[in-house]
Amino acid sequence: MGYRTQDLIFTLYGDYLAPRGGEAWIGHIIELMAGLDISAQAVRSTLSRMTRKGWLRSRREGRLSFYAITPKTEALLAEGAQRIYQPRHDPWDGRWHILTYTIPEKQRHLRHRLRQRLIWLGFGRLSQATWISPRDRQQEISQVVRSLGLSDQIDLLAGEYLGFSEARDLVERCWDLKQLNRAYHDFIERHRPAWQQLTAQSTGMSARNSFLSRFLLVHEYRSFPYVDPNLPPELLPDGWLGNEAIELFQNYAALLAPKTNEFVNELLSTEPRG
């Protein structure tokens, strides 16, 4: 399948366990992961590693082990869920938000972390140390700057683009939308036939298969909000497939949700055993 176990567990908590309290018995986690061809040993070692990194906290109850999300994981999953299920659609005011930094080589680890956050927030790189976004991200940037301790090394400005290219040409320099559009095309081609087939069926699929299909659908789609800058419509290229992919994802996920929830709720209701 080619997926990292840690990424799969993040999806499991984000889409299924966090809305149900954020804690689960390890046996339930192993059983949910088994359908994805992840071994019990891989689950156990990954949960331990995520606990050491502060993503999860463990709790013992006799011979039983439970794993719950930590506050930083809860915040990360909530932010991700908003980007996945509620992307911004506010109109563009024509202004650009510009971030520049002067971070020395000895702090390149902070520079790397800043760049990662800028990409997540939808910024594109105009030049080596200058990033731009059509969205007002001042609040989020302020949080990032404070957390990294870079307030004296970053400047944030806003203004209009006065030339000498078209706005779409500027976008093309800062974001690789062609590659992203190809990824959206591949996503649509992979999942649209299954969605169409399911909508035409009267009985649908089993609860277990609904869970597996929806899990992999969400897991594959969740990578897009990390790389899609969520640009206003007037800045997108002709033939843009992002909106079509979003609509397909939301419709297919909603179609699979009832039986998926039935499967997860039934499994989690079974008594933990030592």
C-alpha positions in Angstrom: 0.0 0.0 0.0 3.0 2.3 0.6 1.6 4.3 3.5 3.5 5.1 6.6 1.9 3.6 9.7 2.2 6.9 11.6 0.4 8.8 8.9 -2.4 6.2 8.9 -2.7 6.5 12.7 -3.0 10.3 12.4 -5.8 9.7 9.9 -7.5 7.2 12.3 -7.4 9.6 15.2 -8.3 12.7 13.1 -11.3 11.2 11.4 -12.6 8.6 13.8 -11.1 8.6 17.3 -10.8 12.4 18.1 -14.6 12.9 17.4 -15.2 10.0 19.8 -13.2 11.3 22.8 -9.7 11.0 21.4 -8.7 7.9 23.4 -8.8 4.2 22.4 -7.7 0.8 23.6 -4.7 -0.5 21.8 -6.6 -3.6 20.8 -9.3 -1.6 19.0 -6.6 0.4 17.2 -4.9 -2.8 16.1 -8.1 -4.2 14.8 -9.0 -1.1 12.8 -5.5 -1.1 11.3 -5.6 -4.8 10.5 -7.9 -4.2 7.6 -5.2 -1.9 6.1 -2.6 -4.6 6.3 -0.8 -3.0 9.2 0.6 -5.6 11.7 0.0 -5.5 15.4 3.7 -5.0 16.0 3.9 -2.1 13.6 0.9 -0.5 15.4 2.5 -1.0 18.9 5.9 0.4 17.9 4.3 3.4 16.1 2.1 4.2 19.1 5.1 4.0 21.4 7.1 6.3 19.1 4.3 8.8 18.8 4.0 8.8 22.6 7.7 9.6 23.0 7.3 12.5 20.5 4.4 13.9 22.4 1.7 13.2 19.8 -0.1 10.7 22.1 -0.2 9.9 25.8 -0.5 6.4 27.1 -2.6 5.2 30.1 -2.6 1.8 31.8 -5.6 0.2 33.3 -4.5 -3.1 34.7 -3.2 -5.1 31.8 -4.9 -2.8 29.3 -3.2 0.0 27.4 -5.0 3.1 26.1 -3.7 5.9 23.8 -5.1 9.4 23.7 -4.3 12.5 21.7 -2.4 15.3 23.4 -3.4 19.0 23.2 -0.9 19.7 20.4 -2.3 16.7 18.4 -5.8 17.9 19.0 -4.9 21.3 17.7 -3.2 19.9 14.6 -6.1 17.6 13.8 -8.7 20.3 14.3 -6.7 22.6 11.9 -6.4 19.8 9.4 -10.1 18.9 9.6 -11.0 22.6 8.9 -8.7 22.7 5.8 -10.1 19.3 4.5 -13.8 19.8 5.1 -14.2 23.6 5.3 -11.7 25.3 2.9 -11.9 29.1 2.8 -14.1 30.6 0.2 -14.0 34.3 1.2 -13.7 36.8 -1.7 -10.3 38.2 -2.5 -9.8 41.9 -1.9 -6.9 42.1 -4.4 -4.2 42.5 -1.8 -1.1 40.4 -1.3 0.4 39.5 2.0 4.2 39.4 1.9 6.5 37.7 4.4 10.3 38.2 4.4 12.8 36.8 6.8 16.5 37.1 7.7 17.4 33.8 9.3 21.1 32.9 9.4 22.5 29.6 8.4 23.1 28.6 12.0 19.4 28.7 12.5 18.5 26.7 9.3 16.4 24.3 11.3 14.1 27.2 12.3 14.1 28.3 8.6 13.0 24.8 7.6 10.2 24.8 10.1 9.1 28.2 9.1 9.0 27.2 5.4 6.9 24.1 6.3 4.4 26.3 8.1 4.3 28.8 5.3 3.4 26.1 2.8 0.7 24.7 5.1 -0.7 28.2 5.4 -0.9 28.6 1.6 2.1 30.9 1.0 4.2 30.6 -2.2 7.9 31.4 -2.5 8.5 34.5 -4.6 12.2 34.5 -3.9 14.7 32.8 -1.5 13.4 34.7 1.6 10.2 36.2 0.3 6.8 34.5 0.5 3.4 35.7 -0.6 -0.3 34.8 -0.1 -3.5 36.4 -1.3 -5.1 35.4 2.1 -4.7 37.4 5.3 -2.9 35.0 7.6 -1.6 37.5 10.1 -3.1 35.7 13.1 -1.6 32.4 12.1 1.7 33.9 11.2 1.9 35.7 14.6 1.4 32.3 16.3 4.2 30.7 14.2 6.6 33.5 14.7 6.1 33.4 18.5 6.4 29.7 18.7 9.7 29.8 16.7 11.1 32.8 18.5 11.7 34.7 15.2 9.8 38.0 15.8 12.9 40.1 15.2 13.8 38.2 12.0 10.5 38.4 10.1 8.6 41.2 8.4 5.0 40.9 7.3 3.5 43.4 4.8 0.4 43.8 2.7 -0.2 45.6 -0.6 -1.3 45.5 -4.2 0.6 44.0 -7.1 1.5 46.8 -9.5 3.3 45.0 -12.3 4.8 44.1 -14.6 3.2 40.7 -15.2 -0.4 39.4 -14.9 -1.5 38.2 -11.5 -1.7 34.6 -12.9 1.9 34.8 -14.1 2.9 35.8 -10.6 1.0 32.8 -9.3 2.7 30.4 -11.7 6.1 31.6 -10.4 5.2 30.9 -6.8 3.2 27.7 -6.9 3.4 24.6 -9.1 -0.3 24.4 -9.9 0.3 22.3 -13.0 1.7 19.4 -10.9 -1.1 19.9 -8.3 -3.7 19.8 -11.0 -2.3 16.5 -12.4 -2.5 15.1 -8.9 -6.2 16.2 -8.7 -6.8 14.6 -12.1 -5.3 11.3 -10.9 -7.4 11.4 -7.7 -10.6 11.9 -9.7 -9.7 9.1 -12.1 -9.1 6.7 -9.3 -12.2 7.4 -7.2 -14.9 8.6 -9.5 -15.7 5.2 -11.0 -16.1 3.6 -7.5 -18.3 6.5 -6.4 -20.5 6.3 -9.5 -20.8 2.5 -9.1 -21.8 2.9 -5.4 -24.4 5.5 -6.2 -26.0 3.2 -8.7 -26.2 0.3 -6.3 -29.3 -0.3 -4.2 -27.7 -2.3 -1.4 -24.2 -0.6 -1.2 -21.2 -2.2 0.3 -20.7 -3.8 3.7 -19.9 -1.7 6.8 -16.3 -3.0 6.9 -15.7 -2.3 3.3 -17.3 1.2 3.7 -14.8 1.9 6.5 -11.8 0.7 4.5 -12.9 2.6 1.4 -13.6 5.8 3.3 -10.4 5.6 5.3 -8.2 5.3 2.3 -10.2 8.0 0.5 -9.7 10.5 3.4 -6.1 9.4 3.9 -5.3 10.1 0.2 -7.2 13.4 0.0 -5.8 14.8 3.3 -2.4 15.5 1.6 -4.0 18.0 -0.7 -4.7 20.8 1.9 -1.0 20.7 2.8 0.1 21.7 -0.7 -3.0 23.4 -2.2 -2.7 27.2 -1.4 -6.5 27.6 -1.7 -6.2 30.5 -4.0 -9.1 32.7 -5.0 -10.9 31.6 -8.2 -9.6 34.6 -10.2 -6.0 33.4 -9.6 -6.5 29.8 -10.7 -5.5 28.5 -14.1 -7.9 27.4 -16.8 -9.0 23.8 -16.5 -8.5 23.8 -12.7 -9.7 20.5 -11.2 -9.4 21.3 -7.5 -13.1 22.1 -7.1 -14.1 18.9 -8.9 -11.9 16.9 -6.7 -13.2 18.5 -3.6 -16.8 17.9 -4.6 -16.1 14.3 -5.4 -14.3 13.8 -2.1 -17.1 15.3 -0.1 -19.9 13.4 -1.9 -18.1 10.1 -1.8 -17.1 10.5 1.9 -20.6 11.4 2.9 -22.0 8.4 1.0 -19.7 6.1 2.9 -20.1 7.7 6.3 -23.3 6.0 7.6 -22.0 2.4 7.3 -18.5 3.5 8.2 -19.8 5.0 11.5 -21.8 1.8 12.1 -18.6 -0.3 11.7 -16.4 1.9 13.9 -19.1 2.4 16.6 -19.7 -1.3 16.8 -16.0 -2.2 17.0 -15.3 0.4 19.7 -18.2 -0.8 21.8 -16.7 -4.2 22.3 -15.2 -4.7 25.8 -11.4 -4.4 26.0 -9.8 -7.6 27.2 -6.4 -8.3 28.6 
